[in-house]
Each structure stands twice: as C-alpha cells, then as structure tokens.
C-alpha cells in the first residue's frame, strides 16, 4: 500500500502506474538521513528516510520524508508492504 | 524501540527516561498531516505524522516527521513497537 501526499493507492498495478507517472526520472534526489528498526513480529524492517528533491526547471529543493515497511517472505525475500511519502513544506 | 534524531533507544525504562528528558511540556506542537495504513500481517497500524514544534524562547518553528508502528496484543490493546523521530532541517 502506498500513501503519496495523502492519496491512498493499493495493489501492484495501481502503485506502479502512480510511480511511473511521477517525473522522478528527471529529478535530483538527495538523501539526508536513513533510520531503520527491526519490526520483529513480522521478521520485517521499518525504514525512515528524509531528504530533498530538485525537480527539473526548479531552483528550490523540496524536503520530503518517507517510510517503508519491508516484510520478509518465507523464501527470505522482502517486499514493501507499507510506503508513505510526504513533502515537508516550510 | 525509539530512534530519536538518530539515537537508538530500546526498552520501556530507557525510552521513558529519554522522553521525560525532553522539554516537550513547554513546546507548542502543531500536527500538519497524519497518514496511516494497516500493517496487516501483525494486525497493527503504521502511522506517519508531520508537523512543527516551537520551543520556549524560540521564534522559529522546527519541522519534524515521525512514524509509529502500533502492534496489537492478544487482548486487543496496542503498543508502540517502533517510533522514529526526525527534525526536518531546511
């Protein structure tokens, strides 16, 4: 599940459609902090990232924060179960 | 588990000591956004909050983001399993 600026999007197809619609292939993306913790009951990991984006043609950086909840499968892989993204307006 | 500005703190006693050491009883605290998603495998909830803090004697607001992972007990209560806090520096 993805929550992007408050918009809730569920399922692989809809999330892929949303992410590919964003102009992120042209942006500069700088990560400032990464924090992670074990999410022990699920064998997963919660990850919290903050950073800034610079969009093409824009001088100013946009600050953002994002969290992921990575959950492990029985085969030892991980998938993104939860993804929440917010711009941090000054 | 609490990660506060990159400092990792584990266990009820140490987290309580950290939180009570902060000057949050005197701050103004304004929440801008709250996003939440079910964390289905655990019967829990992930919550993502952004907002601003104003400390006593300071004119400027500090922007922050914070995530919680709430996990349910067999009795139907919730506890905070993961808590990550970051100030968003401009």
N, CA and C atoms of all chains as a GROMACS GRO file, in nm:
protein
  540
    1UNK      N    1   0.085  -0.119   0.000
    1UNK     CA    2   0.000   0.000   0.000
    1UNK      C    3   0.089   0.125   0.000
    2UNK      N    4   0.052   0.222  -0.082
    2UNK     CA    5   0.127   0.347  -0.092
    2UNK      C    6   0.036   0.463  -0.053
    3UNK      N    7   0.085   0.550   0.034
    3UNK     CA    8   0.015   0.677   0.059
    3UNK      C    9   0.109   0.788   0.014
    4UNK      N   10   0.070   0.856  -0.095
    4UNK     CA   11   0.156   0.957  -0.156
    4UNK      C   12   0.088   1.092  -0.143
    5UNK      N   13   0.142   1.176  -0.056
    5UNK     CA   14   0.082   1.308  -0.030
    5UNK      C   15  -0.067   1.294   0.005
    6UNK      N   16  -0.098   1.192   0.083
    6UNK     CA   17  -0.234   1.172   0.130
    6UNK      C   18  -0.321   1.086   0.040
    7UNK      N   19  -0.274   1.061  -0.082
    7UNK     CA   20  -0.352   0.977  -0.176
    7UNK      C   21  -0.322   0.830  -0.150
    8UNK      N   22  -0.424   0.751  -0.122
    8UNK     CA   23  -0.404   0.609  -0.090
    8UNK      C   24  -0.418   0.524  -0.214
    9UNK      N   25  -0.318   0.442  -0.239
    9UNK     CA   26  -0.313   0.360  -0.359
    9UNK      C   27  -0.277   0.218  -0.318
   10UNK      N   28  -0.354   0.121  -0.366
   10UNK     CA   29  -0.335  -0.016  -0.320
   10UNK      C   30  -0.315  -0.110  -0.438
   11UNK      N   31  -0.225  -0.206  -0.422
   11UNK     CA   32  -0.206  -0.309  -0.523
   11UNK      C   33  -0.092  -0.276  -0.619
   12UNK      N   34  -0.028  -0.380  -0.668
   12UNK     CA   35   0.093  -0.364  -0.750
   12UNK      C   36   0.065  -0.279  -0.874
   13UNK      N   37  -0.044  -0.306  -0.945
   13UNK     CA   38  -0.070  -0.237  -1.072
   13UNK      C   39  -0.092  -0.088  -1.051
   14UNK      N   40  -0.178  -0.052  -0.955
   14UNK     CA   41  -0.208   0.090  -0.934
   14UNK      C   42  -0.087   0.165  -0.879
   15UNK      N   43  -0.009   0.100  -0.793
   15UNK     CA   44   0.110   0.166  -0.738
   15UNK      C   45   0.214   0.187  -0.848
   16UNK      N   46   0.231   0.086  -0.934
   16UNK     CA   47   0.326   0.101  -1.046
   16UNK      C   48   0.283   0.214  -1.138
   17UNK      N   49   0.152   0.222  -1.166
   17UNK     CA   50   0.102   0.329  -1.252
   17UNK      C   51   0.129   0.466  -1.191
   18UNK      N   52   0.108   0.479  -1.058
   18UNK     CA   53   0.133   0.606  -0.991
   18UNK      C   54   0.281   0.643  -0.996
   19UNK      N   55   0.366   0.547  -0.962
   19UNK     CA   56   0.509   0.579  -0.953
   19UNK      C   57   0.568   0.613  -1.090
   20UNK      N   58   0.522   0.544  -1.194
   20UNK     CA   59   0.575   0.573  -1.327
   20UNK      C   60   0.518   0.703  -1.382
   21UNK      N   61   0.410   0.755  -1.323
   21UNK     CA   62   0.353   0.883  -1.369
   21UNK      C   63   0.428   1.003  -1.311
   22UNK      N   64   0.513   0.979  -1.211
   22UNK     CA   65   0.584   1.090  -1.145
   22UNK      C   66   0.710   1.126  -1.225
   23UNK      N   67   0.749   1.254  -1.224
   23UNK     CA   68   0.865   1.295  -1.304
   23UNK      C   69   0.997   1.268  -1.232
   24UNK      N   70   1.007   1.152  -1.166
   24UNK     CA   71   1.122   1.125  -1.081
   24UNK      C   72   1.245   1.082  -1.161
   25UNK      N   73   1.225   1.049  -1.290
   25UNK     CA   74   1.345   1.015  -1.369
   25UNK      C   75   1.429   1.139  -1.398
   26UNK      N   76   1.366   1.258  -1.382
   26UNK     CA   77   1.438   1.382  -1.416
   26UNK      C   78   1.479   1.461  -1.292
   27UNK      N   79   1.450   1.411  -1.175
   27UNK     CA   80   1.476   1.490  -1.055
   27UNK      C   81   1.613   1.456  -0.996
   28UNK      N   82   1.668   1.553  -0.919
   28UNK     CA   83   1.783   1.521  -0.835
   28UNK      C   84   1.731   1.486  -0.697
   29UNK      N   85   1.786   1.381  -0.642
   29UNK     CA   86   1.730   1.317  -0.523
   29UNK      C   87   1.845   1.302  -0.423
   30UNK      N   88   1.840   1.372  -0.312
   30UNK     CA   89   1.948   1.366  -0.212
   30UNK      C   90   1.892   1.316  -0.080
   31UNK      N   91   1.947   1.207  -0.030
   31UNK     CA   92   1.902   1.151   0.098
   31UNK      C   93   1.983   1.213   0.211
   32UNK      N   94   1.914   1.264   0.314
   32UNK     CA   95   1.983   1.325   0.429
   32UNK      C   96   2.002   1.225   0.543
   33UNK      N   97   1.895   1.152   0.577
   33UNK     CA   98   1.902   1.059   0.690
   33UNK      C   99   1.831   0.929   0.654
   34UNK      N  100   1.882   0.819   0.707
   34UNK     CA  101   1.813   0.690   0.698
   34UNK      C  102   1.814   0.629   0.837
   35UNK      N  103   1.696   0.597   0.890
   35UNK     CA  104   1.686   0.526   1.017
   35UNK      C  105   1.612   0.396   0.992
   36UNK      N  106   1.653   0.290   1.059
   36UNK     CA  107   1.580   0.164   1.044
   36UNK      C  108   1.570   0.093   1.177
   37UNK      N  109   1.467   0.014   1.191
   37UNK     CA  110   1.445  -0.066   1.312
   37UNK      C  111   1.390  -0.201   1.272
   38UNK      N  112   1.422  -0.305   1.347
   38UNK     CA  113   1.357  -0.434   1.320
   38UNK      C  114   1.210  -0.426   1.360
   39UNK      N  115   1.127  -0.485   1.275
   39UNK     CA  116   0.984  -0.497   1.305
   39UNK      C  117   0.964  -0.643   1.340
   40UNK      N  118   1.001  -0.678   1.464
   40UNK     CA  119   1.034  -0.816   1.496
   40UNK      C  120   0.922  -0.916   1.478
   41UNK      N  121   0.798  -0.875   1.503
   41UNK     CA  122   0.690  -0.973   1.497
   41UNK      C  123   0.670  -1.027   1.356
   42UNK      N  124   0.708  -0.949   1.256
   42UNK     CA  125   0.690  -0.994   1.119
   42UNK      C  126   0.821  -1.037   1.055
   43UNK      N  127   0.931  -1.028   1.128
   43UNK     CA  128   1.060  -1.050   1.062
   43UNK      C  129   1.089  -0.944   0.960
   44UNK      N  130   1.035  -0.825   0.981
   44UNK     CA  131   1.049  -0.718   0.883
   44UNK      C  132   1.136  -0.605   0.934
   45UNK      N  133   1.140  -0.498   0.856
   45UNK     CA  134   1.221  -0.382   0.888
   45UNK      C  135   1.139  -0.256   0.858
   46UNK      N  136   1.136  -0.160   0.951
   46UNK     CA  137   1.081  -0.030   0.918
   46UNK      C  138   1.196   0.064   0.887
   47UNK      N  139   1.180   0.141   0.780
   47UNK     CA  140   1.285   0.231   0.733
   47UNK      C  141   1.225   0.370   0.720
   48UNK      N  142   1.297   0.471   0.768
   48UNK     CA  143   1.250   0.609   0.766
   48UNK      C  144   1.359   0.692   0.698
   49UNK      N  145   1.323   0.760   0.591
   49UNK     CA  146   1.420   0.834   0.511
   49UNK      C  147   1.378   0.980   0.507
   50UNK      N  148   1.472   1.074   0.519
   50UNK     CA  149   1.443   1.213   0.488
   50UNK      C  150   1.545   1.264   0.389
   51UNK      N  151   1.504   1.359   0.307
   51UNK     CA  152   1.595   1.411   0.206
   51UNK      C  153   1.532   1.525   0.130
   52UNK      N  154   1.587   1.551   0.012
   52UNK     CA  155   1.531   1.659  -0.068
   52UNK      C  156   1.530   1.620  -0.215
   53UNK      N  157   1.436   1.680  -0.287
   53UNK     CA  158   1.415   1.659  -0.430
   53UNK      C  159   1.436   1.792  -0.500
   54UNK      N  160   1.498   1.788  -0.617
   54UNK     CA  161   1.501   1.907  -0.701
   54UNK      C  162   1.441   1.868  -0.836
   55UNK      N  163   1.331   1.932  -0.871
   55UNK     CA  164   1.262   1.898  -0.996
   55UNK      C  165   1.322   1.978  -1.112
   56UNK      N  166   1.310   1.926  -1.234
   56UNK     CA  167   1.368   1.996  -1.349
   56UNK      C  168   1.306   2.134  -1.365
   57UNK      N  169   1.391   2.236  -1.385
   57UNK     CA  170   1.341   2.372  -1.404
   57UNK      C  171   1.311   2.446  -1.276
   58UNK      N  172   1.328   2.379  -1.162
   58UNK     CA  173   1.301   2.443  -1.032
   58UNK      C  174   1.433   2.468  -0.961
   59UNK      N  175   1.447   2.592  -0.906
   59UNK     CA  176   1.568   2.621  -0.832
   59UNK      C  177   1.566   2.562  -0.692
   60UNK      N  178   1.447   2.565  -0.632
   60UNK     CA  179   1.438   2.529  -0.491
   60UNK      C  180   1.431   2.378  -0.472
   61UNK      N  181   1.481   2.335  -0.360
   61UNK     CA  182   1.469   2.196  -0.320
   61UNK      C  183   1.338   2.178  -0.244
   62UNK      N  184   1.279   2.061  -0.260
   62UNK     CA  185   1.164   2.024  -0.179
   62UNK      C  186   1.210   1.920  -0.078
   63UNK      N  187   1.187   1.947   0.050
   63UNK     CA  188   1.220   1.849   0.153
   63UNK      C  189   1.111   1.743   0.158
   64UNK      N  190   1.150   1.619   0.183
   64UNK     CA  191   1.049   1.514   0.196
   64UNK      C  192   1.089   1.416   0.306
   65UNK      N  193   0.991   1.341   0.350
   65UNK     CA  194   1.015   1.228   0.439
   65UNK      C  195   0.935   1.110   0.387
   66UNK      N  196   0.985   0.992   0.410
   66UNK     CA  197   0.919   0.872   0.358
   66UNK      C  198   0.947   0.757   0.452
   67UNK      N  199   0.846   0.672   0.472
   67UNK     CA  200   0.871   0.548   0.548
   67UNK      C  201   0.833   0.427   0.464
   68UNK      N  202   0.907   0.321   0.484
   68UNK     CA  203   0.878   0.192   0.423
   68UNK      C  204   0.866   0.087   0.533
   69UNK      N  205   0.779  -0.007   0.515
   69UNK     CA  206   0.778  -0.126   0.600
   69UNK      C  207   0.807  -0.245   0.509
   70UNK      N  208   0.924  -0.302   0.528
   70UNK     CA  209   0.967  -0.417   0.447
   70UNK      C  210   0.935  -0.544   0.525
   71UNK      N  211   0.866  -0.636   0.460
   71UNK     CA  212   0.824  -0.760   0.524
   71UNK      C  213   0.889  -0.876   0.450
   72UNK      N  214   0.938  -0.973   0.526
   72UNK     CA  215   1.009  -1.085   0.462
   72UNK      C  216   0.910  -1.195   0.424
   73UNK      N  217   0.941  -1.262   0.314
   73UNK     CA  218   0.864  -1.378   0.271
   73UNK      C  219   0.927  -1.504   0.330
   74UNK      N  220   0.858  -1.615   0.317
   74UNK     CA  221   0.912  -1.742   0.365
   74UNK      C  222   1.041  -1.778   0.291
   75UNK      N  223   1.055  -1.729   0.168
   75UNK     CA  224   1.176  -1.759   0.088
   75UNK      C  225   1.293  -1.668   0.125
   76UNK      N  226   1.273  -1.575   0.219
   76UNK     CA  227   1.384  -1.488   0.261
   76UNK      C  228   1.396  -1.362   0.179
   77UNK      N  229   1.301  -1.334   0.092
   77UNK     CA  230   1.299  -1.207   0.021
   77UNK      C  231   1.220  -1.105   0.101
   78UNK      N  232   1.227  -0.980   0.059
   78UNK     CA  233   1.148  -0.875   0.122
   78UNK      C  234   1.057  -0.809   0.019
   79UNK      N  235   0.939  -0.770   0.064
   79UNK     CA  236   0.856  -0.685  -0.020
   79UNK      C  237   0.813  -0.562   0.060
   80UNK      N  238   0.777  -0.455  -0.012
   80UNK     CA  239   0.734  -0.331   0.052
   80UNK      C  240   0.585  -0.344   0.084
   81UNK      N  241   0.554  -0.360   0.211
   81UNK     CA  242   0.414  -0.370   0.250
   81UNK      C  243   0.349  -0.233   0.268
   82UNK      N  244   0.424  -0.140   0.325
   82UNK     CA  245   0.372  -0.005   0.350
   82UNK      C  246   0.473   0.097   0.301
   83UNK      N  247   0.424   0.201   0.238
   83UNK     CA  248   0.509   0.308   0.184
   83UNK      C  249   0.430   0.438   0.200
   84UNK      N  250   0.481   0.530   0.279
   84UNK     CA  251   0.413   0.659   0.300
   84UNK      C  252   0.512   0.771   0.268
   85UNK      N  253   0.471   0.862   0.179
   85UNK     CA  254   0.557   0.970   0.130
   85UNK      C  255   0.489   1.103   0.159
   86UNK      N  256   0.566   1.199   0.211
   86UNK     CA  257   0.515   1.334   0.232
   86UNK      C  258   0.623   1.438   0.201
   87UNK      N  259   0.584   1.541   0.128
   87UNK     CA  260   0.670   1.658   0.119
   87UNK      C  261   0.659   1.737   0.249
   88UNK      N  262   0.770   1.798   0.291
   88UNK     CA  263   0.771   1.878   0.414
   88UNK      C  264   0.773   2.025   0.375
   89UNK      N  265   0.658   2.084   0.374
   89UNK     CA  266   0.651   2.225   0.336
   89UNK      C  267   0.703   2.312   0.448
   90UNK      N  268   0.779   2.416   0.408
   90UNK     CA  269   0.840   2.506   0.508
   90UNK      C  270   0.734   2.588   0.574
   91UNK      N  271   1.099   0.024   2.048
   91UNK     CA  272   1.227   0.085   2.013
   91UNK      C  273   1.205   0.226   1.961
   92UNK      N  274   1.287   0.319   2.008
   92UNK     CA  275   1.277   0.459   1.967
   92UNK      C  276   1.407   0.499   1.897
   93UNK      N  277   1.395   0.563   1.781
   93UNK     CA  278   1.511   0.627   1.720
   93UNK      C  279   1.482   0.776   1.716
   94UNK      N  280   1.555   0.855   1.796
   94UNK     CA  281   1.530   0.998   1.811
   94UNK      C  282   1.650   1.073   1.756
   95UNK      N  283   1.631   1.136   1.642
   95UNK     CA  284   1.741   1.209   1.577
   95UNK      C  285   1.864   1.119   1.562
   96UNK      N  286   1.839   0.994   1.527
   96UNK     CA  287   1.948   0.901   1.501
   96UNK      C  288   1.996   0.823   1.622
   97UNK      N  289   1.951   0.864   1.741
   97UNK     CA  290   1.991   0.794   1.865
   97UNK      C  291   1.896   0.678   1.890
   98UNK      N  292   1.950   0.557   1.901
   98UNK     CA  293   1.866   0.438   1.918
   98UNK      C  294   1.850   0.405   2.066
   99UNK      N  295   1.727   0.390   2.109
   99UNK     CA  296   1.696   0.367   2.250
   99UNK      C  297   1.598   0.252   2.258
  100UNK      N  298   1.627   0.155   2.344
  100UNK     CA  299   1.545   0.034   2.348
  100UNK      C  300   1.495   0.008   2.489
  101UNK      N  301   1.370  -0.038   2.498
  101UNK     CA  302   1.315  -0.078   2.627
  101UNK      C  303   1.238   0.034   2.694
  102UNK      N  304   1.137  -0.005   2.771
  102UNK     CA  305   1.044   0.091   2.830
  102UNK      C  306   1.116   0.192   2.919
  103UNK      N  307   1.209   0.144   3.004
  103UNK     CA  308   1.273   0.235   3.100
  103UNK      C  309   1.358   0.340   3.031
  104UNK      N  310   1.442   0.297   2.938
  104UNK     CA  311   1.531   0.391   2.871
  104UNK      C  312   1.453   0.489   2.784
  105UNK      N  313   1.345   0.440   2.718
  105UNK     CA  314   1.265   0.529   2.634
  105UNK      C  315   1.192   0.632   2.720
  106UNK      N  316   1.138   0.587   2.834
  106UNK     CA  317   1.070   0.680   2.924
  106UNK      C  318   1.167   0.787   2.974
  107UNK      N  319   1.289   0.745   3.009
  107UNK     CA  320   1.390   0.840   3.057
  107UNK      C  321   1.421   0.943   2.949
  108UNK      N  322   1.433   0.898   2.823
  108UNK     CA  323   1.464   0.990   2.714
  108UNK      C  324   1.350   1.089   2.694
  109UNK      N  325   1.227   1.037   2.687
  109UNK     CA  326   1.113   1.124   2.656
  109UNK      C  327   1.089   1.226   2.766
  110UNK      N  328   1.108   1.185   2.892
  110UNK     CA  329   1.084   1.280   3.000
  110UNK      C  330   1.199   1.382   3.012
  111UNK      N  331   1.312   1.353   2.948
  111UNK     CA  332   1.424   1.450   2.950
  111UNK      C  333   1.405   1.562   2.848
  112UNK      N  334   1.311   1.546   2.755
  112UNK     CA  335   1.291   1.646   2.650
  112UNK      C  336   1.201   1.759   2.701
  113UNK      N  337   1.223   1.883   2.652
  113UNK     CA  338   1.145   1.997   2.704
  113UNK      C  339   1.009   2.008   2.635
  114UNK      N  340   0.942   1.893   2.614
  114UNK     CA  341   0.820   1.894   2.534
  114UNK      C  342   0.698   1.943   2.613
  115UNK      N  343   0.711   1.953   2.747
  115UNK     CA  344   0.597   2.006   2.822
  115UNK      C  345   0.581   2.156   2.799
  116UNK      N  346   0.688   2.220   2.746
  116UNK     CA  347   0.682   2.366   2.727
  116UNK      C  348   0.671   2.405   2.580
  117UNK      N  349   0.665   2.309   2.492
  117UNK     CA  350   0.667   2.343   2.349
  117UNK      C  351   0.524   2.356   2.294
  118UNK      N  352   0.513   2.433   2.184
  118UNK     CA  353   0.390   2.429   2.106
  118UNK      C  354   0.408   2.328   1.994
  119UNK      N  355   0.308   2.247   1.973
  119UNK     CA  356   0.320   2.129   1.889
  119UNK      C  357   0.202   2.134   1.792
  120UNK      N  358   0.230   2.148   1.663
  120UNK     CA  359   0.123   2.157   1.564
  120UNK      C  360   0.140   2.043   1.463
  121UNK      N  361   0.036   1.961   1.448
  121UNK     CA  362   0.041   1.850   1.353
  121UNK      C  363  -0.014   1.897   1.219
  122UNK      N  364   0.061   1.873   1.110
  122UNK     CA  365   0.017   1.913   0.975
  122UNK      C  366  -0.054   1.798   0.903
  123UNK      N  367   0.005   1.681   0.905
  123UNK     CA  368  -0.053   1.566   0.833
  123UNK      C  369  -0.043   1.441   0.919
  124UNK      N  370  -0.143   1.354   0.904
  124UNK     CA  371  -0.138   1.221   0.964
  124UNK      C  372  -0.178   1.122   0.855
  125UNK      N  373  -0.093   1.025   0.826
  125UNK     CA  374  -0.126   0.917   0.734
  125UNK      C  375  -0.117   0.786   0.810
  126UNK      N  376  -0.207   0.692   0.782
  126UNK     CA  377  -0.196   0.562   0.846
  126UNK      C  378  -0.231   0.452   0.747
  127UNK      N  379  -0.175   0.336   0.772
  127UNK     CA  380  -0.203   0.219   0.688
  127UNK      C  381  -0.211   0.096   0.778
  128UNK      N  382  -0.293  -0.001   0.742
  128UNK     CA  383  -0.289  -0.128   0.816
  128UNK      C  384  -0.158  -0.200   0.790
  129UNK      N  385  -0.103  -0.257   0.895
  129UNK     CA  386   0.016  -0.340   0.883
  129UNK      C  387  -0.034  -0.482   0.904
  130UNK      N  388  -0.095  -0.537   0.799
  130UNK     CA  389  -0.189  -0.648   0.815
  130UNK      C  390  -0.130  -0.773   0.877
  131UNK      N  391  -0.004  -0.804   0.846
  131UNK     CA  392   0.048  -0.932   0.895
  131UNK      C  393   0.056  -0.935   1.047
  132UNK      N  394   0.066  -0.818   1.109
  132UNK     CA  395   0.075  -0.815   1.254
  132UNK      C  396  -0.055  -0.769   1.319
  133UNK      N  397  -0.157  -0.738   1.240
  133UNK     CA  398  -0.276  -0.677   1.296
  133UNK      C  399  -0.246  -0.540   1.353
  134UNK      N  400  -0.147  -0.474   1.298
  134UNK     CA  401  -0.104  -0.345   1.350
  134UNK      C  402  -0.135  -0.230   1.256
  135UNK      N  403  -0.085  -0.114   1.290
  135UNK     CA  404  -0.108   0.008   1.213
  135UNK      C  405   0.025   0.083   1.204
  136UNK      N  406   0.060   0.129   1.083
  136UNK     CA  407   0.172   0.223   1.074
  136UNK      C  408   0.114   0.363   1.059
  137UNK      N  409   0.171   0.457   1.134
  137UNK     CA  410   0.123   0.595   1.137
  137UNK      C  411   0.241   0.687   1.106
  138UNK      N  412   0.215   0.784   1.020
  138UNK     CA  413   0.319   0.878   0.977
  138UNK      C  414   0.266   1.018   1.001
  139UNK      N  415   0.338   1.097   1.081
  139UNK     CA  416   0.292   1.230   1.120
  139UNK      C  417   0.396   1.333   1.078
  140UNK      N  418   0.351   1.446   1.025
  140UNK     CA  419   0.443   1.558   1.007
  140UNK      C  420   0.383   1.681   1.073
  141UNK      N  421   0.469   1.770   1.118
  141UNK     CA  422   0.419   1.888   1.188
  141UNK      C  423   0.534   1.980   1.224
  142UNK      N  424   0.507   2.068   1.319
  142UNK     CA  425   0.611   2.161   1.362
  142UNK      C  426   0.608   2.180   1.512
  143UNK      N  427   0.724   2.210   1.564
  143UNK     CA  428   0.744   2.235   1.707
  143UNK      C  429   0.791   2.378   1.725
  144UNK      N  430   0.744   2.444   1.830
  144UNK     CA  431   0.801   2.574   1.867
  144UNK      C  432   0.848   2.564   2.011
  145UNK      N  433   0.977   2.578   2.032
  145UNK     CA  434   1.033   2.564   2.166
  145UNK      C  435   1.025   2.697   2.240
  146UNK      N  436   1.020   2.693   2.374
  146UNK     CA  437   1.009   2.817   2.451
  146UNK      C  438   1.127   2.909   2.424
  147UNK      N  439   1.099   3.037   2.400
  147UNK     CA  440   1.206   3.133   2.375
  147UNK      C  441   1.256   3.135   2.232
  148UNK      N  442   1.202   3.048   2.148
  148UNK     CA  443   1.245   3.042   2.008
  148UNK      C  444   1.134   3.098   1.920
  149UNK      N  445   1.172   3.184   1.824
  149UNK     CA  446   1.071   3.237   1.732
  149UNK      C  447   1.036   3.137   1.623
  150UNK      N  448   1.138   3.066   1.577
  150UNK     CA  449   1.120   2.982   1.460
  150UNK      C  450   1.057   2.848   1.496
  151UNK      N  451   0.983   2.796   1.401
  151UNK     CA  452   0.929   2.662   1.414
  151UNK      C  453   1.030   2.561   1.360
  152UNK      N  454   1.033   2.446   1.421
  152UNK     CA  455   1.112   2.334   1.369
  152UNK      C  456   1.015   2.234   1.307
  153UNK      N  457   1.036   2.202   1.181
  153UNK     CA  458   0.953   2.100   1.116
  153UNK      C  459   1.003   1.962   1.159
  154UNK      N  460   0.911   1.868   1.175
  154UNK     CA  461   0.954   1.733   1.208
  154UNK      C  462   0.864   1.631   1.138
  155UNK      N  463   0.913   1.510   1.130
  155UNK     CA  464   0.834   1.396   1.085
  155UNK      C  465   0.858   1.282   1.182
  156UNK      N  466   0.759   1.198   1.196
  156UNK     CA  467   0.769   1.089   1.293
  156UNK      C  468   0.684   0.973   1.244
  157UNK      N  469   0.732   0.852   1.263
  157UNK     CA  470   0.650   0.736   1.234
  157UNK      C  471   0.638   0.648   1.358
  158UNK      N  472   0.521   0.585   1.369
  158UNK     CA  473   0.496   0.487   1.475
  158UNK      C  474   0.449   0.358   1.410
  159UNK      N  475   0.488   0.247   1.468
  159UNK     CA  476   0.428   0.119   1.430
  159UNK      C  477   0.356   0.065   1.553
  160UNK      N  478   0.224   0.065   1.546
  160UNK     CA  479   0.141   0.018   1.657
  160UNK      C  480   0.107  -0.128   1.633
  161UNK      N  481   0.131  -0.211   1.732
  161UNK     CA  482   0.107  -0.354   1.719
  161UNK      C  483   0.005  -0.396   1.823
  162UNK      N  484  -0.089  -0.481   1.782
  162UNK     CA  485  -0.196  -0.519   1.873
  162UNK      C  486  -0.155  -0.640   1.955
  163UNK      N  487  -0.202  -0.642   2.079
  163UNK     CA  488  -0.182  -0.757   2.167
  163UNK      C  489  -0.299  -0.854   2.151
  164UNK      N  490  -0.286  -0.971   2.208
  164UNK     CA  491  -0.396  -1.068   2.203
  164UNK      C  492  -0.520  -1.014   2.273
  165UNK      N  493  -0.500  -0.923   2.370
  165UNK     CA  494  -0.614  -0.866   2.445
  165UNK      C  495  -0.681  -0.753   2.369
  166UNK      N  496  -0.629  -0.717   2.250
  166UNK     CA  497  -0.693  -0.612   2.172
  166UNK      C  498  -0.642  -0.472   2.202
  167UNK      N  499  -0.536  -0.462   2.282
  167UNK     CA  500  -0.472  -0.333   2.304
  167UNK      C  501  -0.363  -0.312   2.200
  168UNK      N  502  -0.308  -0.191   2.195
  168UNK     CA  503  -0.197  -0.163   2.106
  168UNK      C  504  -0.077  -0.114   2.186
  169UNK      N  505   0.040  -0.150   2.141
  169UNK     CA  506   0.160  -0.087   2.196
  169UNK      C  507   0.246  -0.033   2.081
  170UNK      N  508   0.331   0.064   2.115
  170UNK     CA  509   0.421   0.123   2.016
  170UNK      C  510   0.544   0.034   2.003
  171UNK      N  511   0.554  -0.036   1.893
  171UNK     CA  512   0.671  -0.122   1.873
  171UNK      C  513   0.788  -0.044   1.814
  172UNK      N  514   0.758   0.047   1.721
  172UNK     CA  515   0.863   0.125   1.655
  172UNK      C  516   0.823   0.271   1.656
  173UNK      N  517   0.920   0.357   1.683
  173UNK     CA  518   0.896   0.501   1.689
  173UNK      C  519   1.023   0.568   1.636
  174UNK      N  520   1.011   0.639   1.524
  174UNK     CA  521   1.127   0.707   1.466
  174UNK      C  522   1.092   0.855   1.448
  175UNK      N  523   1.177   0.943   1.504
  175UNK     CA  524   1.153   1.087   1.503
  175UNK      C  525   1.270   1.156   1.436
  176UNK      N  526   1.240   1.252   1.346
  176UNK     CA  527   1.345   1.332   1.284
  176UNK      C  528   1.298   1.476   1.267
  177UNK      N  529   1.384   1.570   1.302
  177UNK     CA  530   1.362   1.708   1.263
  177UNK      C  531   1.395   1.722   1.115
  178UNK      N  532   1.320   1.807   1.044
  178UNK     CA  533   1.344   1.829   0.901
  178UNK      C  534   1.411   1.965   0.884
  179UNK      N  535   1.540   1.962   0.877
  179UNK     CA  536   1.612   2.088   0.864
  179UNK      C  537   1.596   2.144   0.724
  180UNK      N  538   1.577   2.278   0.716
  180UNK     CA  539   1.557   2.344   0.588
  180UNK      C  540   1.683   2.343   0.507
   0.00000   0.00000   0.00000
